[in-house]
Amino acid sequence: MNDETVNNEIRRFLKKVGIQSHQAIERAIHEGVARGQLQGTEHFNAIMQLHIDGLDLDLEIRGDIALQ
């Protein structure tokens, strides 16, 4: 096992997760505002779940997203 390779692969995966989840959240917010379902002042509880096959890893990360 090469620690540098492992670190780079983890970073690449997390970058992909960060970019795609950011875009999905932003899109959902804009669509909700456009449909009139959101006012733009809401506060959301967010949960991110990570599962990695073969590592017996299940992780849940909780946070808040405030629109204002």
PDB file of N, CA, C, O and CB in Angstrom:
ATOM      1  N   MET A   1       0.857  -1.184   0.000  1.00  0.00           N
ATOM      2  CA  MET A   1       0.000   0.000   0.000  1.00  0.00           C
ATOM      3  C   MET A   1       0.894   1.235   0.000  1.00  0.00           C
ATOM      4  O   MET A   1       1.873   1.317   0.741  1.00  0.00           O
ATOM      5  CB  MET A   1      -0.970   0.005   1.233  1.00  0.00           C
ATOM      6  N   ASN A   2       0.536   2.176  -0.839  1.00  0.00           N
ATOM      7  CA  ASN A   2       1.268   3.430  -0.935  1.00  0.00           C
ATOM      8  C   ASN A   2       0.407   4.523  -0.301  1.00  0.00           C
ATOM      9  O   ASN A   2      -0.650   4.863  -0.832  1.00  0.00           O
ATOM     10  CB  ASN A   2       1.624   3.774  -2.428  1.00  0.00           C
ATOM     11  N   ASP A   3       0.849   5.070   0.825  1.00  0.00           N
ATOM     12  CA  ASP A   3       0.058   6.069   1.548  1.00  0.00           C
ATOM     13  C   ASP A   3      -0.256   7.298   0.702  1.00  0.00           C
ATOM     14  O   ASP A   3      -1.346   7.860   0.804  1.00  0.00           O
ATOM     15  CB  ASP A   3       0.789   6.494   2.800  1.00  0.00           C
ATOM     16  N   GLU A   4       0.683   7.714  -0.125  1.00  0.00           N
ATOM     17  CA  GLU A   4       0.444   8.892  -0.964  1.00  0.00           C
ATOM     18  C   GLU A   4      -0.654   8.616  -1.989  1.00  0.00           C
ATOM     19  O   GLU A   4      -1.509   9.468  -2.230  1.00  0.00           O
ATOM     20  CB  GLU A   4       1.741   9.316  -1.679  1.00  0.00           C
ATOM     21  N   THR A   5      -0.631   7.439  -2.586  1.00  0.00           N
ATOM     22  CA  THR A   5      -1.665   7.063  -3.549  1.00  0.00           C
ATOM     23  C   THR A   5      -3.028   6.995  -2.873  1.00  0.00           C
ATOM     24  O   THR A   5      -4.015   7.507  -3.400  1.00  0.00           O
ATOM     25  CB  THR A   5      -1.329   5.714  -4.205  1.00  0.00           C
ATOM     26  N   VAL A   6      -3.079   6.363  -1.708  1.00  0.00           N
ATOM     27  CA  VAL A   6      -4.342   6.265  -0.960  1.00  0.00           C
ATOM     28  C   VAL A   6      -4.869   7.659  -0.645  1.00  0.00           C
ATOM     29  O   VAL A   6      -6.052   7.936  -0.846  1.00  0.00           O
ATOM     30  CB  VAL A   6      -4.148   5.452   0.351  1.00  0.00           C
ATOM     31  N   ASN A   7      -4.008   8.530  -0.157  1.00  0.00           N
ATOM     32  CA  ASN A   7      -4.406   9.891   0.189  1.00  0.00           C
ATOM     33  C   ASN A   7      -4.935  10.631  -1.040  1.00  0.00           C
ATOM     34  O   ASN A   7      -5.951  11.320  -0.958  1.00  0.00           O
ATOM     35  CB  ASN A   7      -3.222  10.656   0.801  1.00  0.00           C
ATOM     36  N   ASN A   8      -4.255  10.491  -2.170  1.00  0.00           N
ATOM     37  CA  ASN A   8      -4.693  11.161  -3.396  1.00  0.00           C
ATOM     38  C   ASN A   8      -6.033  10.623  -3.884  1.00  0.00           C
ATOM     39  O   ASN A   8      -6.878  11.393  -4.341  1.00  0.00           O
ATOM     40  CB  ASN A   8      -3.642  10.999  -4.489  1.00  0.00           C
ATOM     41  N   GLU A   9      -6.233   9.321  -3.793  1.00  0.00           N
ATOM     42  CA  GLU A   9      -7.494   8.720  -4.214  1.00  0.00           C
ATOM     43  C   GLU A   9      -8.650   9.167  -3.314  1.00  0.00           C
ATOM     44  O   GLU A   9      -9.745   9.445  -3.804  1.00  0.00           O
ATOM     45  CB  GLU A   9      -7.379   7.191  -4.206  1.00  0.00           C
ATOM     46  N   ILE A  10      -8.413   9.237  -2.015  1.00  0.00           N
ATOM     47  CA  ILE A  10      -9.444   9.715  -1.083  1.00  0.00           C
ATOM     48  C   ILE A  10      -9.782  11.168  -1.384  1.00  0.00           C
ATOM     49  O   ILE A  10     -10.955  11.537  -1.423  1.00  0.00           O
ATOM     50  CB  ILE A  10      -8.974   9.566   0.389  1.00  0.00           C
ATOM     51  N   ARG A  11      -8.769  11.989  -1.596  1.00  0.00           N
ATOM     52  CA  ARG A  11      -9.000  13.402  -1.918  1.00  0.00           C
ATOM     53  C   ARG A  11      -9.796  13.556  -3.213  1.00  0.00           C
ATOM     54  O   ARG A  11     -10.697  14.390  -3.295  1.00  0.00           O
ATOM     55  CB  ARG A  11      -7.663  14.147  -2.036  1.00  0.00           C
ATOM     56  N   ARG A  12      -9.463  12.752  -4.224  1.00  0.00           N
ATOM     57  CA  ARG A  12     -10.176  12.810  -5.498  1.00  0.00           C
ATOM     58  C   ARG A  12     -11.649  12.451  -5.305  1.00  0.00           C
ATOM     59  O   ARG A  12     -12.535  13.110  -5.847  1.00  0.00           O
ATOM     60  CB  ARG A  12      -9.524  11.864  -6.524  1.00  0.00           C
ATOM     61  N   PHE A  13     -11.894  11.405  -4.533  1.00  0.00           N
ATOM     62  CA  PHE A  13     -13.272  11.003  -4.262  1.00  0.00           C
ATOM     63  C   PHE A  13     -14.020  12.095  -3.505  1.00  0.00           C
ATOM     64  O   PHE A  13     -15.146  12.437  -3.867  1.00  0.00           O
ATOM     65  CB  PHE A  13     -13.301   9.693  -3.466  1.00  0.00           C
ATOM     66  N   LEU A  14     -13.409  12.644  -2.458  1.00  0.00           N
ATOM     67  CA  LEU A  14     -14.074  13.676  -1.659  1.00  0.00           C
ATOM     68  C   LEU A  14     -14.322  14.953  -2.459  1.00  0.00           C
ATOM     69  O   LEU A  14     -15.327  15.632  -2.248  1.00  0.00           O
ATOM     70  CB  LEU A  14     -13.243  13.997  -0.426  1.00  0.00           C
ATOM     71  N   LYS A  15     -13.419  15.278  -3.367  1.00  0.00           N
ATOM     72  CA  LYS A  15     -13.630  16.443  -4.226  1.00  0.00           C
ATOM     73  C   LYS A  15     -14.867  16.220  -5.102  1.00  0.00           C
ATOM     74  O   LYS A  15     -15.697  17.116  -5.254  1.00  0.00           O
ATOM     75  CB  LYS A  15     -12.375  16.713  -5.106  1.00  0.00           C
ATOM     76  N   LYS A  16     -14.980  15.014  -5.678  1.00  0.00           N
ATOM     77  CA  LYS A  16     -16.137  14.672  -6.491  1.00  0.00           C
ATOM     78  C   LYS A  16     -17.423  14.744  -5.678  1.00  0.00           C
ATOM     79  O   LYS A  16     -18.424  15.290  -6.140  1.00  0.00           O
ATOM     80  CB  LYS A  16     -15.971  13.281  -7.088  1.00  0.00           C
ATOM     81  N   VAL A  17     -17.395  14.193  -4.470  1.00  0.00           N
ATOM     82  CA  VAL A  17     -18.562  14.240  -3.585  1.00  0.00           C
ATOM     83  C   VAL A  17     -18.931  15.689  -3.270  1.00  0.00           C
ATOM     84  O   VAL A  17     -20.102  16.063  -3.326  1.00  0.00           O
ATOM     85  CB  VAL A  17     -18.286  13.461  -2.278  1.00  0.00           C
ATOM     86  N   GLY A  18     -17.939  16.489  -2.944  1.00  0.00           N
ATOM     87  CA  GLY A  18     -18.194  17.883  -2.587  1.00  0.00           C
ATOM     88  C   GLY A  18     -18.800  18.671  -3.722  1.00  0.00           C
ATOM     89  O   GLY A  18     -19.767  19.406  -3.525  1.00  0.00           O
ATOM     90  N   ILE A  19     -18.241  18.527  -4.914  1.00  0.00           N
ATOM     91  CA  ILE A  19     -18.734  19.280  -6.068  1.00  0.00           C
ATOM     92  C   ILE A  19     -20.147  18.839  -6.441  1.00  0.00           C
ATOM     93  O   ILE A  19     -21.034  19.673  -6.623  1.00  0.00           O
ATOM     94  CB  ILE A  19     -17.790  19.104  -7.269  1.00  0.00           C
ATOM     95  N   GLN A  20     -20.354  17.531  -6.554  1.00  0.00           N
ATOM     96  CA  GLN A  20     -21.667  17.040  -6.975  1.00  0.00           C
ATOM     97  C   GLN A  20     -22.752  17.323  -5.949  1.00  0.00           C
ATOM     98  O   GLN A  20     -23.873  17.673  -6.318  1.00  0.00           O
ATOM     99  CB  GLN A  20     -21.603  15.557  -7.242  1.00  0.00           C
ATOM    100  N   SER A  21     -22.437  17.176  -4.656  1.00  0.00           N
ATOM    101  CA  SER A  21     -23.455  17.441  -3.642  1.00  0.00           C
ATOM    102  C   SER A  21     -23.761  18.934  -3.564  1.00  0.00           C
ATOM    103  O   SER A  21     -24.915  19.317  -3.376  1.00  0.00           O
ATOM    104  CB  SER A  21     -22.996  16.920  -2.269  1.00  0.00           C
ATOM    105  N   HIS A  22     -22.743  19.779  -3.706  1.00  0.00           N
ATOM    106  CA  HIS A  22     -22.960  21.224  -3.700  1.00  0.00           C
ATOM    107  C   HIS A  22     -23.903  21.609  -4.844  1.00  0.00           C
ATOM    108  O   HIS A  22     -24.859  22.357  -4.639  1.00  0.00           O
ATOM    109  CB  HIS A  22     -21.609  21.986  -3.823  1.00  0.00           C
ATOM    110  N   GLN A  23     -23.633  21.101  -6.034  1.00  0.00           N
ATOM    111  CA  GLN A  23     -24.469  21.418  -7.193  1.00  0.00           C
ATOM    112  C   GLN A  23     -25.898  20.925  -7.002  1.00  0.00           C
ATOM    113  O   GLN A  23     -26.847  21.628  -7.351  1.00  0.00           O
ATOM    114  CB  GLN A  23     -23.874  20.808  -8.458  1.00  0.00           C
ATOM    115  N   ALA A  24     -26.058  19.730  -6.456  1.00  0.00           N
ATOM    116  CA  ALA A  24     -27.397  19.165  -6.254  1.00  0.00           C
ATOM    117  C   ALA A  24     -28.186  19.968  -5.228  1.00  0.00           C
ATOM    118  O   ALA A  24     -29.376  20.218  -5.421  1.00  0.00           O
ATOM    119  CB  ALA A  24     -27.299  17.701  -5.808  1.00  0.00           C
ATOM    120  N   ILE A  25     -27.542  20.373  -4.147  1.00  0.00           N
ATOM    121  CA  ILE A  25     -28.222  21.166  -3.117  1.00  0.00           C
ATOM    122  C   ILE A  25     -28.623  22.528  -3.676  1.00  0.00           C
ATOM    123  O   ILE A  25     -29.751  22.983  -3.487  1.00  0.00           O
ATOM    124  CB  ILE A  25     -27.316  21.342  -1.876  1.00  0.00           C
ATOM    125  N   GLU A  26     -27.682  23.173  -4.368  1.00  0.00           N
ATOM    126  CA  GLU A  26     -27.966  24.482  -4.954  1.00  0.00           C
ATOM    127  C   GLU A  26     -29.125  24.409  -5.947  1.00  0.00           C
ATOM    128  O   GLU A  26     -30.012  25.262  -5.938  1.00  0.00           O
ATOM    129  CB  GLU A  26     -26.718  25.035  -5.647  1.00  0.00           C
ATOM    130  N   ARG A  27     -29.113  23.386  -6.803  1.00  0.00           N
ATOM    131  CA  ARG A  27     -30.172  23.200  -7.792  1.00  0.00           C
ATOM    132  C   ARG A  27     -31.525  22.997  -7.107  1.00  0.00           C
ATOM    133  O   ARG A  27     -32.526  23.585  -7.518  1.00  0.00           O
ATOM    134  CB  ARG A  27     -29.850  22.001  -8.702  1.00  0.00           C
ATOM    135  N   ALA A  28     -31.554  22.168  -6.070  1.00  0.00           N
ATOM    136  CA  ALA A  28     -32.805  21.903  -5.346  1.00  0.00           C
ATOM    137  C   ALA A  28     -33.340  23.174  -4.689  1.00  0.00           C
ATOM    138  O   ALA A  28     -34.549  23.406  -4.679  1.00  0.00           O
ATOM    139  CB  ALA A  28     -32.589  20.812  -4.280  1.00  0.00           C
ATOM    140  N   ILE A  29     -32.465  23.980  -4.154  1.00  0.00           N
ATOM    141  CA  ILE A  29     -32.883  25.234  -3.525  1.00  0.00           C
ATOM    142  C   ILE A  29     -33.465  26.179  -4.567  1.00  0.00           C
ATOM    143  O   ILE A  29     -34.546  26.734  -4.372  1.00  0.00           O
ATOM    144  CB  ILE A  29     -31.698  25.903  -2.798  1.00  0.00           C
ATOM    145  N   HIS A  30     -32.749  26.365  -5.677  1.00  0.00           N
ATOM    146  CA  HIS A  30     -33.223  27.276  -6.722  1.00  0.00           C
ATOM    147  C   HIS A  30     -34.550  26.809  -7.316  1.00  0.00           C
ATOM    148  O   HIS A  30     -35.434  27.621  -7.591  1.00  0.00           O
ATOM    149  CB  HIS A  30     -32.174  27.401  -7.828  1.00  0.00           C
ATOM    150  N   GLU A  31     -34.684  25.501  -7.512  1.00  0.00           N
ATOM    151  CA  GLU A  31     -35.941  24.966  -8.043  1.00  0.00           C
ATOM    152  C   GLU A  31     -37.086  25.158  -7.040  1.00  0.00           C
ATOM    153  O   GLU A  31     -38.209  25.473  -7.432  1.00  0.00           O
ATOM    154  CB  GLU A  31     -35.784  23.470  -8.390  1.00  0.00           C
ATOM    155  N   GLY A  32     -36.801  24.970  -5.767  1.00  0.00           N
ATOM    156  CA  GLY A  32     -37.821  25.170  -4.737  1.00  0.00           C
ATOM    157  C   GLY A  32     -38.287  26.614  -4.667  1.00  0.00           C
ATOM    158  O   GLY A  32     -39.476  26.883  -4.497  1.00  0.00           O
ATOM    159  N   VAL A  33     -37.352  27.537  -4.798  1.00  0.00           N
ATOM    160  CA  VAL A  33     -37.710  28.964  -4.805  1.00  0.00           C
ATOM    161  C   VAL A  33     -38.517  29.289  -6.064  1.00  0.00           C
ATOM    162  O   VAL A  33     -39.520  30.000  -5.993  1.00  0.00           O
ATOM    163  CB  VAL A  33     -36.432  29.858  -4.733  1.00  0.00           C
ATOM    164  N   ALA A  34     -38.084  28.772  -7.208  1.00  0.00           N
ATOM    165  CA  ALA A  34     -38.782  29.051  -8.473  1.00  0.00           C
ATOM    166  C   ALA A  34     -40.215  28.512  -8.462  1.00  0.00           C
ATOM    167  O   ALA A  34     -41.108  29.125  -9.047  1.00  0.00           O
ATOM    168  CB  ALA A  34     -38.009  28.442  -9.650  1.00  0.00           C
ATOM    169  N   ARG A  35     -40.442  27.374  -7.803  1.00  0.00           N
ATOM    170  CA  ARG A  35     -41.789  26.788  -7.725  1.00  0.00           C
ATOM    171  C   ARG A  35     -42.626  27.427  -6.628  1.00  0.00           C
ATOM    172  O   ARG A  35     -43.812  27.126  -6.492  1.00  0.00           O
ATOM    173  CB  ARG A  35     -41.697  25.287  -7.487  1.00  0.00           C
ATOM    174  N   GLY A  36     -42.020  28.296  -5.856  1.00  0.00           N
ATOM    175  CA  GLY A  36     -42.750  28.939  -4.774  1.00  0.00           C
ATOM    176  C   GLY A  36     -42.846  28.092  -3.519  1.00  0.00           C
ATOM    177  O   GLY A  36     -43.585  28.444  -2.599  1.00  0.00           O
ATOM    178  N   GLN A  37     -42.129  26.997  -3.457  1.00  0.00           N
ATOM    179  CA  GLN A  37     -42.154  26.119  -2.284  1.00  0.00           C
ATOM    180  C   GLN A  37     -41.212  26.608  -1.184  1.00  0.00           C
ATOM    181  O   GLN A  37     -41.363  26.236  -0.020  1.00  0.00           O
ATOM    182  CB  GLN A  37     -41.781  24.697  -2.687  1.00  0.00           C
ATOM    183  N   LEU A  38     -40.251  27.433  -1.554  1.00  0.00           N
ATOM    184  CA  LEU A  38     -39.298  27.983  -0.585  1.00  0.00           C
ATOM    185  C   LEU A  38     -39.320  29.501  -0.656  1.00  0.00           C
ATOM    186  O   LEU A  38     -39.501  30.087  -1.723  1.00  0.00           O
ATOM    187  CB  LEU A  38     -37.864  27.447  -0.846  1.00  0.00           C
ATOM    188  N   GLN A  39     -39.135  30.120   0.491  1.00  0.00           N
ATOM    189  CA  GLN A  39     -39.095  31.575   0.557  1.00  0.00           C
ATOM    190  C   GLN A  39     -37.667  32.112   0.451  1.00  0.00           C
ATOM    191  O   GLN A  39     -37.458  33.282   0.132  1.00  0.00           O
ATOM    192  CB  GLN A  39     -39.735  32.053   1.850  1.00  0.00           C
ATOM    193  N   GLY A  40     -36.699  31.257   0.718  1.00  0.00           N
ATOM    194  CA  GLY A  40     -35.303  31.691   0.723  1.00  0.00           C
ATOM    195  C   GLY A  40     -34.802  32.039   2.102  1.00  0.00           C
ATOM    196  O   GLY A  40     -33.692  32.547   2.255  1.00  0.00           O
ATOM    197  N   THR A  41     -35.618  31.766   3.115  1.00  0.00           N
ATOM    198  CA  THR A  41     -35.226  32.061   4.499  1.00  0.00           C
ATOM    199  C   THR A  41     -35.196  30.795   5.357  1.00  0.00           C
ATOM    200  O   THR A  41     -35.007  30.863   6.571  1.00  0.00           O
ATOM    201  CB  THR A  41     -36.187  33.085   5.115  1.00  0.00           C
ATOM    202  N   GLU A  42     -35.385  29.645   4.717  1.00  0.00           N
ATOM    203  CA  GLU A  42     -35.497  28.383   5.443  1.00  0.00           C
ATOM    204  C   GLU A  42     -34.161  27.929   6.032  1.00  0.00           C
ATOM    205  O   GLU A  42     -33.086  28.435   5.706  1.00  0.00           O
ATOM    206  CB  GLU A  42     -36.043  27.308   4.524  1.00  0.00           C
ATOM    207  N   HIS A  43     -34.296  26.966   6.898  1.00  0.00           N
ATOM    208  CA  HIS A  43     -33.161  26.327   7.569  1.00  0.00           C
ATOM    209  C   HIS A  43     -33.401  24.830   7.459  1.00  0.00           C
ATOM    210  O   HIS A  43     -34.466  24.341   7.834  1.00  0.00           O
ATOM    211  CB  HIS A  43     -33.012  26.793   9.089  1.00  0.00           C
ATOM    212  N   PHE A  44     -32.410  24.097   6.943  1.00  0.00           N
ATOM    213  CA  PHE A  44     -32.580  22.671   6.709  1.00  0.00           C
ATOM    214  C   PHE A  44     -31.593  21.847   7.510  1.00  0.00           C
ATOM    215  O   PHE A  44     -30.439  22.240   7.685  1.00  0.00           O
ATOM    216  CB  PHE A  44     -32.431  22.362   5.241  1.00  0.00           C
ATOM    217  N   ASN A  45     -32.047  20.705   7.997  1.00  0.00           N
ATOM    218  CA  ASN A  45     -31.157  19.713   8.585  1.00  0.00           C
ATOM    219  C   ASN A  45     -30.689  18.826   7.436  1.00  0.00           C
ATOM    220  O   ASN A  45     -31.505  18.353   6.645  1.00  0.00           O
ATOM    221  CB  ASN A  45     -31.872  18.872   9.729  1.00  0.00           C
ATOM    222  N   ALA A  46     -29.399  18.602   7.342  1.00  0.00           N
ATOM    223  CA  ALA A  46     -28.846  17.796   6.258  1.00  0.00           C
ATOM    224  C   ALA A  46     -28.130  16.579   6.843  1.00  0.00           C
ATOM    225  O   ALA A  46     -27.507  16.649   7.903  1.00  0.00           O
ATOM    226  CB  ALA A  46     -27.876  18.638   5.381  1.00  0.00           C
ATOM    227  N   ILE A  47     -28.235  15.470   6.127  1.00  0.00           N
ATOM    228  CA  ILE A  47     -27.554  14.242   6.527  1.00  0.00           C
ATOM    229  C   ILE A  47     -26.820  13.698   5.304  1.00  0.00           C
ATOM    230  O   ILE A  47     -27.414  13.524   4.240  1.00  0.00           O
ATOM    231  CB  ILE A  47     -28.566  13.182   7.106  1.00  0.00           C
ATOM    232  N   MET A  48     -25.545  13.434   5.465  1.00  0.00           N
ATOM    233  CA  MET A  48     -24.747  12.817   4.404  1.00  0.00           C
ATOM    234  C   MET A  48     -24.345  11.436   4.892  1.00  0.00           C
ATOM    235  O   MET A  48     -23.795  11.293   5.984  1.00  0.00           O
ATOM    236  CB  MET A  48     -23.483  13.689   4.035  1.00  0.00           C
ATOM    237  N   GLN A  49     -24.617  10.424   4.088  1.00  0.00           N
ATOM    238  CA  GLN A  49     -24.265   9.062   4.465  1.00  0.00           C
ATOM    239  C   GLN A  49     -23.175   8.549   3.533  1.00  0.00           C
ATOM    240  O   GLN A  49     -23.245   8.720   2.316  1.00  0.00           O
ATOM    241  CB  GLN A  49     -25.507   8.135   4.423  1.00  0.00           C
ATOM    242  N   LEU A  50     -22.177   7.924   4.123  1.00  0.00           N
ATOM    243  CA  LEU A  50     -21.070   7.349   3.370  1.00  0.00           C
ATOM    244  C   LEU A  50     -20.989   5.868   3.684  1.00  0.00           C
ATOM    245  O   LEU A  50     -20.910   5.463   4.844  1.00  0.00           O
ATOM    246  CB  LEU A  50     -19.730   8.061   3.701  1.00  0.00           C
ATOM    247  N   HIS A  51     -21.011   5.070   2.633  1.00  0.00           N
ATOM    248  CA  HIS A  51     -20.849   3.627   2.780  1.00  0.00           C
ATOM    249  C   HIS A  51     -19.774   3.197   1.798  1.00  0.00           C
ATOM    250  O   HIS A  51     -19.832   3.553   0.621  1.00  0.00           O
ATOM    251  CB  HIS A  51     -22.202   2.854   2.531  1.00  0.00           C
ATOM    252  N   ILE A  52     -18.801   2.442   2.262  1.00  0.00           N
ATOM    253  CA  ILE A  52     -17.762   1.928   1.378  1.00  0.00           C
ATOM    254  C   ILE A  52     -17.749   0.414   1.468  1.00  0.00           C
ATOM    255  O   ILE A  52     -17.417  -0.167   2.502  1.00  0.00           O
ATOM    256  CB  ILE A  52     -16.372   2.516   1.740  1.00  0.00           C
ATOM    257  N   ASP A  53     -18.119  -0.213   0.355  1.00  0.00           N
ATOM    258  CA  ASP A  53     -18.095  -1.674   0.281  1.00  0.00           C
ATOM    259  C   ASP A  53     -16.676  -2.176   0.529  1.00  0.00           C
ATOM    260  O   ASP A  53     -15.709  -1.572   0.066  1.00  0.00           O
ATOM    261  CB  ASP A  53     -18.616  -2.169  -1.096  1.00  0.00           C
ATOM    262  N   GLY A  54     -16.561  -3.251   1.239  1.00  0.00           N
ATOM    263  CA  GLY A  54     -15.268  -3.877   1.476  1.00  0.00           C
ATOM    264  C   GLY A  54     -14.498  -3.301   2.647  1.00  0.00           C
ATOM    265  O   GLY A  54     -13.494  -3.878   3.066  1.00  0.00           O
ATOM    266  N   LEU A  55     -14.943  -2.184   3.181  1.00  0.00           N
ATOM    267  CA  LEU A  55     -14.266  -1.582   4.333  1.00  0.00           C
ATOM    268  C   LEU A  55     -15.096  -1.633   5.600  1.00  0.00           C
ATOM    269  O   LEU A  55     -14.636  -1.216   6.663  1.00  0.00           O
ATOM    270  CB  LEU A  55     -13.911  -0.156   4.032  1.00  0.00           C
ATOM    271  N   ASP A  56     -16.309  -2.138   5.497  1.00  0.00           N
ATOM    272  CA  ASP A  56     -17.203  -2.155   6.649  1.00  0.00           C
ATOM    273  C   ASP A  56     -17.314  -0.750   7.242  1.00  0.00           C
ATOM    274  O   ASP A  56     -17.259  -0.560   8.457  1.00  0.00           O
ATOM    275  CB  ASP A  56     -16.702  -3.159   7.716  1.00  0.00           C
ATOM    276  N   LEU A  57     -17.473   0.237   6.336  1.00  0.00           N
ATOM    277  CA  LEU A  57     -17.555   1.636   6.761  1.00  0.00           C
ATOM    278  C   LEU A  57     -18.924   2.194   6.436  1.00  0.00           C
ATOM    279  O   LEU A  57     -19.338   2.230   5.277  1.00  0.00           O
ATOM    280  CB  LEU A  57     -16.458   2.484   6.087  1.00  0.00           C
ATOM    281  N   ASP A  58     -19.618   2.623   7.464  1.00  0.00           N
ATOM    282  CA  ASP A  58     -20.876   3.341   7.344  1.00  0.00           C
ATOM    283  C   ASP A  58     -20.769   4.565   8.239  1.00  0.00           C
ATOM    284  O   ASP A  58     -20.608   4.445   9.454  1.00  0.00           O
ATOM    285  CB  ASP A  58     -22.108   2.439   7.734  1.00  0.00           C
ATOM    286  N   LEU A  59     -20.859   5.738   7.634  1.00  0.00           N
ATOM    287  CA  LEU A  59     -20.673   6.982   8.364  1.00  0.00           C
ATOM    288  C   LEU A  59     -21.823   7.920   8.046  1.00  0.00           C
ATOM    289  O   LEU A  59     -22.221   8.056   6.889  1.00  0.00           O
ATOM    290  CB  LEU A  59     -19.317   7.637   8.016  1.00  0.00           C
ATOM    291  N   GLU A  60     -22.351   8.562   9.064  1.00  0.00           N
ATOM    292  CA  GLU A  60     -23.415   9.547   8.889  1.00  0.00           C
ATOM    293  C   GLU A  60     -22.909  10.875   9.423  1.00  0.00           C
ATOM    294  O   GLU A  60     -22.458  10.972  10.565  1.00  0.00           O
ATOM    295  CB  GLU A  60     -24.734   9.110   9.615  1.00  0.00           C
ATOM    296  N   ILE A  61     -22.989  11.886   8.588  1.00  0.00           N
ATOM    297  CA  ILE A  61     -22.551  13.240   8.963  1.00  0.00           C
ATOM    298  C   ILE A  61     -23.773  14.138   8.931  1.00  0.00           C
ATOM    299  O   ILE A  61     -24.493  14.172   7.933  1.00  0.00           O
ATOM    300  CB  ILE A  61     -21.419  13.783   8.000  1.00  0.00           C
ATOM    301  N   ARG A  62     -24.013  14.860  10.006  1.00  0.00           N
ATOM    302  CA  ARG A  62     -25.175  15.743  10.112  1.00  0.00           C
ATOM    303  C   ARG A  62     -24.709  17.195  10.170  1.00  0.00           C
ATOM    304  O   ARG A  62     -23.659  17.517  10.727  1.00  0.00           O
ATOM    305  CB  ARG A  62     -26.028  15.391  11.365  1.00  0.00           C
ATOM    306  N   GLY A  63     -25.518  18.045   9.584  1.00  0.00           N
ATOM    307  CA  GLY A  63     -25.221  19.476   9.599  1.00  0.00           C
ATOM    308  C   GLY A  63     -26.462  20.275   9.276  1.00  0.00           C
ATOM    309  O   GLY A  63     -27.534  19.714   9.047  1.00  0.00           O
ATOM    310  N   ASP A  64     -26.314  21.566   9.257  1.00  0.00           N
ATOM    311  CA  ASP A  64     -27.419  22.472   8.981  1.00  0.00           C
ATOM    312  C   ASP A  64     -27.077  23.338   7.775  1.00  0.00           C
ATOM    313  O   ASP A  64     -25.921  23.698   7.553  1.00  0.00           O
ATOM    314  CB  ASP A  64     -27.735  23.349  10.214  1.00  0.00           C
ATOM    315  N   ILE A  65     -28.108  23.663   7.005  1.00  0.00           N
ATOM    316  CA  ILE A  65     -27.963  24.580   5.878  1.00  0.00           C
ATOM    317  C   ILE A  65     -29.006  25.674   6.056  1.00  0.00           C
ATOM    318  O   ILE A  65     -30.209  25.419   5.997  1.00  0.00           O
ATOM    319  CB  ILE A  65     -28.130  23.840   4.490  1.00  0.00           C
ATOM    320  N   ALA A  66     -28.533  26.881   6.273  1.00  0.00           N
ATOM    321  CA  ALA A  66     -29.426  28.036   6.439  1.00  0.00           C
ATOM    322  C   ALA A  66     -29.379  28.858   5.162  1.00  0.00           C
ATOM    323  O   ALA A  66     -28.295  29.147   4.654  1.00  0.00           O
ATOM    324  CB  ALA A  66     -29.020  28.906   7.683  1.00  0.00           C
ATOM    325  N   LEU A  67     -30.534  29.239   4.637  1.00  0.00           N
ATOM    326  CA  LEU A  67     -30.584  30.010   3.404  1.00  0.00           C
ATOM    327  C   LEU A  67     -30.400  31.504   3.647  1.00  0.00           C
ATOM    328  O   LEU A  67     -30.195  32.272   2.707  1.00  0.00           O
ATOM    329  CB  LEU A  67     -31.894  29.765   2.699  1.00  0.00           C
ATOM    330  N   GLN A  68     -30.473  31.904   4.892  1.00  0.00           N
ATOM    331  CA  GLN A  68     -30.284  33.328   5.181  1.00  0.00           C
ATOM    332  C   GLN A  68     -29.628  33.494   6.515  1.00  0.00           C
ATOM    333  O   GLN A  68     -29.380  34.620   6.945  1.00  0.00           O
ATOM    334  CB  GLN A  68     -31.610  34.085   5.149  1.00  0.00           C
TER     335      GLN A  68
END
